[in-house]
Amino acid sequence: MKLRKFFWPIVGSAAVVFSIWLLYHELRGVSLEEMTTSFARISLHSWLLAILSTFVAYGALAGYDNIALKYLNRKVPWLFITIGSFTTYAISHNVGASVLSGAVVRYRAYGSKGLTMAEVGVLVAFCSFTFAIGVLFLTGLVLVIEPEIVDRFVDILPTDFSRGTGYLLLALIGLYVAGSLLKLRPLNIRGFQLSYPSPSIVARQLVIGPIEIIGAAGIVYFALPDAGNPGYLVILGIFLISFSVALLSHAPGGLGVLELVFVHALSEMDPADVIAALVVFRLLYLIIPFVIAIVVILAFEHSRLGQD
């Protein structure tokens, strides 16, 4: 039991150390002065667009919880959902092991609104599934439209294979939609009934999931300079891969992992410019929301002192 408790933190920490070591070898020729200069070159216009992308991403994340609550047929005030979702993701994105950390925050928040532990568990799983749907859908589209993107990571797979993988991912999404339209039977797990989402909920998932990822990738895209920039679609594809790898690594905030994948995939760009763009991403998507989330949690817990 004790080993299980420390397993993922150890895995995440090891991923951070290994990624930073690899990143160091990628950036040996880049000085701190060059990175600072690249960061200073980011225009006010780019900052504003990156900030707007952050609002889009976190607004969509609130939609994750809203869809899950509709699935559970639970009514919670939209302002509470928005604040709760923002806090949950701001914490889990930085802490690592996002499903576990997100579940703890959500249970504390939604438990105060009458949701049971089982319902919160379904909510967490449903939100994670909505994210996965968004990743599969967008990855499929990117591979179909821009199959050459895999050449940035491996050079042994033919373009047709990449496009075929994209069609396969889109077909999986199509099967999920078909299951909703066919109204498959609910699944009973220890007395708890798990029903297939209705077409309206599935449609929301297919909109909200991609929007969140599109917004998050937009932060990096707008912070990158025009020189050598391969375009938004390529940046989106690289972001999908890097963010997925970061989640699988359980590295807190994907530290080192995001940077390593991006620097490797954008080899045609100045590494200092890539790192500067990722600093903007970390600042807007991770650090500032994390600080705000801590304040929100402290305020919430203080308000609950007299009620628990």
N, C-alpha and C positions, 0 to 999 in steps of 0.2 A: 504493500500500500504506500509506504514512504517512497519507494523507488518510483512508483507511478506518479506521485505528486511532483517529483522533480524531473521527470523524464523530458517533458516538452520544453521547460525552461533551459535544460542542458542542451537539448537539440538546437533550440533557437540561438543560444549563446555560441555554440560551436559553428553554426551557419554564419553568424556575424563575423567571428574571428577569421574563418576560412575565406569569406567573401572579401573582407578588408585586406587580407594578405594578397589575394589575387588582384584586387583593385590597385593595390600599391604597385604591383609589377606592371599594371597597365598604365599607371600615371607617373612612372618614375621620371619622365622627361618634362613633366608639367610642374611649374613652381606655384607657390601660394600667391605670389604677386599676379601671375597670369589669371588665376581663378578669380581673384579680387577684381581685376580689370574687367573680366568677362561679366561678372555680376553687376558692376557699375554701369556697363554698357546697356543693360536692359532698360528700355524706355518706359516712361510713365504710361504710355498707351498700352504697352505689353503687360505692365503690372495690372492695369485696370481690367484688361481682358482675362488675365489669369485669375484675378479676384472674382470676376463674374463667373468664370468656370467653376470656381470653388463653391459658390452659392448654388449653381446648378447641380453639382455633385451631391452636396449635403441636402439639398431640397429633395432630390430623388431618393436619397437614403431614408428620409422621413416617409416617403412613399412605400418603401419596403414594409415598414411596420404597419402602415395604414392598410395595405393589401392583406397582410397576414391577419390583422384584426377583423377585417371583413370576412375572411375565410373562416375565422373562428366565430363569426357572428357576435362579436363583442364591440360595444360602443364606448369609445374613450375620447375625450375632448381633443380636437385637432392640435391645439397648442401644446397640450401635454405630450401627445405623440411626437410632435416636432422636436420639443426639447429633449424628451427621453431618447429618441432615435439619435439625435445629434450627440448627446452625451455618451450613449452606448458605443457608437462607432468611433468617436474621438478617442475614447479609452482603449477600445479593442485594437484599433489600428496601430496604436503606439506600444501597447503592452505585449502583443503577440498572443498566440493561441486564441484567436479572435472569437471562436465559437464559445469557448469556456468563459472568457472574460466578459463577453457580451451577454451571456446567459445570467451571470451574477448581477450585472447592472440592471438588466431588464427585469429579473425576478423581483428585485428590490423596488423598482419603479412601478411595474404593472401589478405586482402583488398588492400595492396600496389601492389599486382600482378594482380589486376583487378577482383577478385572474389566478387560477390555481397553478401549482407547479407544473402539472401536465400541460396545461394550456400555454404557459410560458415556454415550455420545451418545444411544443409544436410551432409556436411563433418564431423561436430562434431558428429551428430547422427550416421553416418556410422562408424566412428572410435569406438564409444561406442558399437555399435552392433558387430563389429569385435571382440572386447574384450569379449563381452558376449558369442559369438560363441565359442571363445577359452575356456572360463570357462566351458560352458556346455559340450563341446567335451571332455576336459580333465577330468572333474568331472565324466562323464559317463564312461570313460575308467578306471579311478581309482576305481570306485565302482564295476565295472565288474571284474577287476583283483584282487583288494584288498578290498572286501566288509566288512571285519572285522574292517575297519578303523572307521566306525560309532560307534563302541564300545568305542572309546576314548572320545566320546561326550555324547552318550546316551547308555543305556544298556537294552532298552526295545524293540528294533526293531530286528527281526530275520535277519540273514545273507542273506537269499533268498530275503527278501524285499529290502535290500540294492542293491543287484545285479540286481533285477528287476527294481529299480529306475535308475540304470546305463544304462540298455538296453533302458528304456524309453527316457532318455536324448539323447542317440545315435540315437534313432528313430526320435526324433525331428530334429536332425541335418540332418538325411537322408531325411526328408520331405523338409527341406530348400534346399538341393541339388536337389531334384526332381523338386521343383518349378522352379529352374533355368534351368534345362534341358528341362522342358515343356514350357519354355518361356511364363510365365503368363503375362497377360495384364498389362500395366503401370497404375498407380494410379494418377488421377488428383486431386490436392489439390489447390484450388483457383488460377487456371491458371498455377500452377507449376506441371510439370509431373515427377512422381517418378516411375522409371522403375525398374523391378526386375533385380538384378545383373546377368551378363552373367556367364556361367560356369567357364570361366577362372578367373574371379574376385572371385567367390565363392571358387575356389580351392586355390587362394592366401590367402583368409581369413582363411581357414582351416589349413594353414601352418603357417602363420605369427602370428595369435592369440595365438596358443599354444606355439610357440617358445618364445614369450615374457614372458609368465607365467613360462615356464620351466626355462628360464634364471634367472628370479627374485627369484624363489624358490631355484635355485642352490646356490645363495648367502648364504642363511641360511644353506643349507645342508653342504656346504664346510666349513662353519665356526663352525659347531658343531663337537665335538670330536667323535672318533670312538666308545668309550665306551658307550653302551646303545643306540647307533644310530639305529633307526628302519629301515633305508634304504631310498633311494631317493624317491621312490614311495609314501611312507607314509608321508614324509616331504612335497611332492608336494600336497597331498590331504589335509593336515593340512593347508598349505599355501593358497590353493584355498578357503577353508572355512574362514580362518582368514581374508584374503584380501577382500573377498566378504562382510563379516560382517563389516569390517572397512569402506568400501565404503558406505554401507547402513547407517552406523551410522553418516556419514558426519564428523567424527572426523578428524581434521587436521593431515595428515600423519598417520591416524589410531592410534594415540598416546594412549597407554594403551590398546587398543582393540587387536592389534596384539599380544602384550606380554601376555595378559590374556589368549587368545585362545591357544597360543603355550605352555605356562607353564602348562595349564590344560591338553592339549592333549598329551604332552610328560612327563607324570607323572613318567615314569621310569627313566628319566634322571635327573641329578643334575640341579635344577632351575637356579643356577648361570651360568652354561654352556649355557643354553637356552637363558638367558638374554644377555650374552656376544655375542652369535651368532646374536641376533636381533639388538644389538648395531652396529655390523659390517654391517648388512643389512641397518639400518637407515643411517649409515655413507656413504656407497657406493651408495645406491639406492635413498636416499632422500636428505641428507644434502649437500654433495659435489655437486651433480647436481643442487640443489637449489641455491647455491652460484654462480655457473657458469652461471645459467640462469639469475640471477639478473644482472650480468655484461653484458650479451648478450642483455638484454632488454634495459639497459641504453645506450649501444653503438648504438642499432637500433634506439632508440628514438632520440639520438643526431644526427644521420645521416639523420633523417626525418625532423629535425627542419627547414631546409631551403627549404623543398619541400612541406610541408603542408600549 
